[in-house]
Amino acid sequence: MNRALAMYGETLSPGGGDRAGRVVARKLDGSTRRVPIERWLAAADEVDEHCLGLLQGPVLDVGCGPGRHLHALARLGVFGLGVDISAAAVTVARGSGATAVVASIFDELPGTGHWRSALLFDGNVGIGGHPTRLLRRVARLLIPGGALLVEVAAPSIPTVRTLLRLETRGSRSEWFPWAEVSAADIERVAASAGLAVESCWQVQRRWFALLRRV
C-alpha cells in the first residue's frame, strides 16, 4: 500500500503519471480502468455540486483526495472535513484552503456521532475491500438519521471484492484490497451496515445512493 500511496502522490504533481499523464488501476483478473487524476484535481463539476447540495453540514469527506468536494462545500457555506491516508493529497487540499487530516477512516476521528453527513465519492466505498465494514464505521460517525452519500457502480456492474494495483508506463504499485458496489446491491449492503437507502439515481453515467443511519 505504501508504494500505491507514493505513486498517487506523484500523480498529484505536474507531469505525474506516464508520458500522457495516465494512471490505470488493474484488477487481479487483468482488467484495467483509467484513474481520472485530472478530474480529481479540477473543480467540482455540476454533477458533484448538485449532489453536494443535498447534504447538511458538517460533512465528513472520506477519501477526500485533493479536496474538490471540500472546496465545493465551502462555496455552499457548508463546513467539511476531509480524511485521506495520502499526505500528498491532503497537502494539495489544504493548499487550496480546505480542512483535511491525514488519517484512515478507521482511526480515531473528531466529531464521532456528531457528523450530519458523510461522502464516499469517486468509488471510495471500495476503501479497504470490505464495503459493509466501511459503511458500518461511517454510520457510527454520523448522528442518528445522518446522511451518507455514496457513489456506486452502475447496476450492470457486479459487486466485487478484489485486489488492485496502480500502474503507469514505468512503474507499478503492490496489490491492495478494493471493492466495487453495484447500484443493484446497495440496498442489501447498506442494510448489513445499519443504513437504509433513501434514494438511488443516475446522473450523466454516474450512479449515487443516499443512505440514512437507521
C-alpha positions in Angstrom: 0.0 0.0 0.0 2.9 2.4 0.7 4.0 2.2 -3.0 0.5 2.8 -4.1 0.3 5.9 -1.9 3.7 7.1 -3.3 2.5 6.7 -6.9 -0.7 8.5 -6.1 1.2 11.4 -4.6 3.5 11.5 -7.7 0.5 11.9 -9.9 -0.7 15.0 -8.0 2.4 16.9 -9.1 2.6 18.5 -12.6 3.5 15.8 -15.2 2.6 13.0 -13.0 1.6 9.6 -14.5 3.1 8.2 -17.7 4.1 10.3 -20.7 0.4 11.0 -21.4 -0.3 11.6 -17.7 -2.2 8.3 -17.4 -2.5 6.1 -14.3 -4.5 2.9 -14.5 -5.9 0.6 -11.8 -5.6 -3.1 -12.7 -7.7 -5.8 -11.1 -6.5 -9.4 -10.4 -8.4 -10.5 -13.5 -6.2 -8.3 -15.7 -8.9 -5.7 -16.5 -7.9 -2.1 -16.2 -9.6 1.3 -15.9 -8.1 4.8 -16.1 -7.7 6.6 -12.8 -9.2 10.1 -13.5 -6.5 12.1 -11.7 -7.2 15.2 -13.8 -10.9 15.2 -12.7 -9.9 14.9 -9.1 -7.6 17.9 -9.4 -10.2 20.0 -11.2 -13.0 21.9 -9.6 -16.2 20.0 -8.7 -18.4 19.6 -11.8 -22.1 20.3 -12.0 -22.9 16.7 -11.0 -20.8 16.9 -7.9 -22.3 20.2 -6.9 -25.9 19.0 -7.4 -25.3 16.0 -5.1 -23.4 18.1 -2.5 -26.4 20.4 -2.4 -28.5 17.6 -0.9 -26.4 17.5 2.3 -26.4 19.3 5.6 -23.2 20.2 7.4 -21.0 19.4 8.9 -19.8 16.9 6.3 -17.1 14.3 6.6 -15.4 13.6 3.2 -13.9 10.1 3.3 -11.0 9.7 0.9 -11.1 13.4 0.1 -8.1 13.4 -2.2 -7.1 16.8 -3.4 -10.2 18.3 -1.9 -12.5 19.3 -4.8 -15.6 18.4 -2.9 -14.5 20.2 0.2 -14.0 23.4 -1.9 -17.4 23.0 -3.4 -19.0 22.6 0.1 -17.2 25.8 1.2 -18.7 27.7 -1.7 -22.1 26.5 -0.5 -21.3 27.7 3.0 -21.1 24.2 4.4 -18.2 23.1 6.6 -16.5 19.9 5.5 -13.6 17.9 7.0 -11.6 15.7 4.6 -9.9 12.5 5.7 -7.3 10.8 3.5 -4.4 8.5 4.1 -2.4 10.2 1.4 -0.3 13.0 2.8 0.3 14.4 -0.7 -3.5 14.6 -1.4 -4.1 16.3 2.0 -1.3 18.8 1.3 -3.0 19.8 -2.0 -6.4 20.1 -0.3 -5.0 22.3 2.5 -3.1 24.4 0.0 -6.3 25.4 -1.6 -7.9 26.3 1.8 -9.7 23.1 2.7 -9.6 21.5 6.1 -8.3 18.0 5.9 -6.4 15.5 8.0 -4.0 12.6 7.2 -5.7 9.6 8.7 -7.6 6.4 8.0 -11.3 6.3 8.3 -10.8 3.6 10.9 -8.6 5.8 13.1 -10.0 7.8 16.0 -11.5 10.9 14.3 -13.0 14.2 15.7 -16.8 14.5 16.0 -17.7 10.9 16.3 -21.5 10.6 16.4 -21.9 14.3 15.5 -21.5 14.4 11.7 -24.7 15.3 9.9 -23.5 13.9 6.6 -20.6 12.0 5.0 -19.3 11.4 1.5 -17.9 8.3 -0.3 -17.5 9.7 -3.8 -15.2 8.5 -6.7 -15.6 4.8 -5.8 -14.4 5.3 -2.2 -17.0 2.8 -1.0 -14.3 0.4 -2.1 -11.7 1.5 0.5 -10.3 -1.4 2.4 -12.0 -4.0 0.2 -14.9 -4.6 2.7 -17.9 -2.2 2.0 -20.0 -3.5 4.9 -17.2 -2.8 7.4 -16.6 0.6 5.9 -20.2 1.7 5.8 -20.7 0.4 9.4 -17.7 2.6 10.5 -19.0 5.7 8.7 -22.5 5.1 10.2 -21.1 5.2 13.7 -19.6 8.7 12.9 -23.0 10.1 11.9 -25.8 11.5 14.1 -28.9 9.3 14.2 -30.7 9.9 10.9 -27.5 11.3 9.4 -26.9 11.0 5.6 -24.2 9.2 3.7 -23.9 10.0 0.0 -22.2 7.1 -1.9 -21.1 6.9 -5.5 -21.8 3.4 -6.7 -21.2 1.4 -9.8 -23.9 1.0 -12.5 -26.5 -1.8 -11.9 -25.0 -3.8 -14.8 -21.6 -3.9 -13.0 -21.3 -6.7 -10.4 -20.4 -6.1 -6.7 -16.9 -7.5 -6.2 -14.2 -7.6 -3.6 -10.8 -7.7 -5.3 -7.2 -6.5 -5.3 -6.0 -3.5 -7.3 -2.6 -2.1 -8.2 -1.8 1.3 -9.7 0.3 1.4 -12.9 1.9 4.0 -15.1 4.1 3.3 -18.1 7.2 2.8 -16.0 6.0 1.8 -12.5 3.5 -0.2 -10.6 2.4 -0.5 -7.0 1.9 -3.5 -4.8 -1.6 -5.1 -4.7 -4.1 -3.6 -2.2 -7.7 -4.6 -1.3 -10.5 -2.8 -3.0 -14.2 -3.3 -3.8 -17.0 -2.1 -6.1 -20.6 -1.9 -5.0 -23.3 -2.1 -7.7 -26.4 0.1 -7.6 -28.3 -3.1 -7.8 -26.8 -4.3 -4.5 -26.5 -1.1 -2.5 -29.7 -1.7 -0.5 -28.5 -5.1 0.7 -25.0 -3.9 1.5 -26.3 -0.8 3.3 -28.8 -2.8 5.4 -26.0 -5.0 6.6 -24.3 -1.9 7.9 -27.3 -0.4 9.7 -28.2 2.0 6.9 -31.3 2.5 4.8 -31.3 3.6 1.2 -33.4 6.7 0.8 -32.9 7.1 -2.9 -30.7 5.9 -5.8 -30.3 7.7 -9.1 -28.2 8.2 -12.2 -26.7 11.5 -13.5 -24.6 11.6 -16.6 -23.5 7.9 -16.4 -22.6 8.2 -12.7 -24.7 6.5 -10.0 -25.4 7.7 -6.5 -27.2 6.5 -3.4 -28.3 8.5 -0.4 -28.2 6.4 2.7 -29.5 7.2 6.2 -28.3 5.9 9.6 -31.2 3.9 11.0 
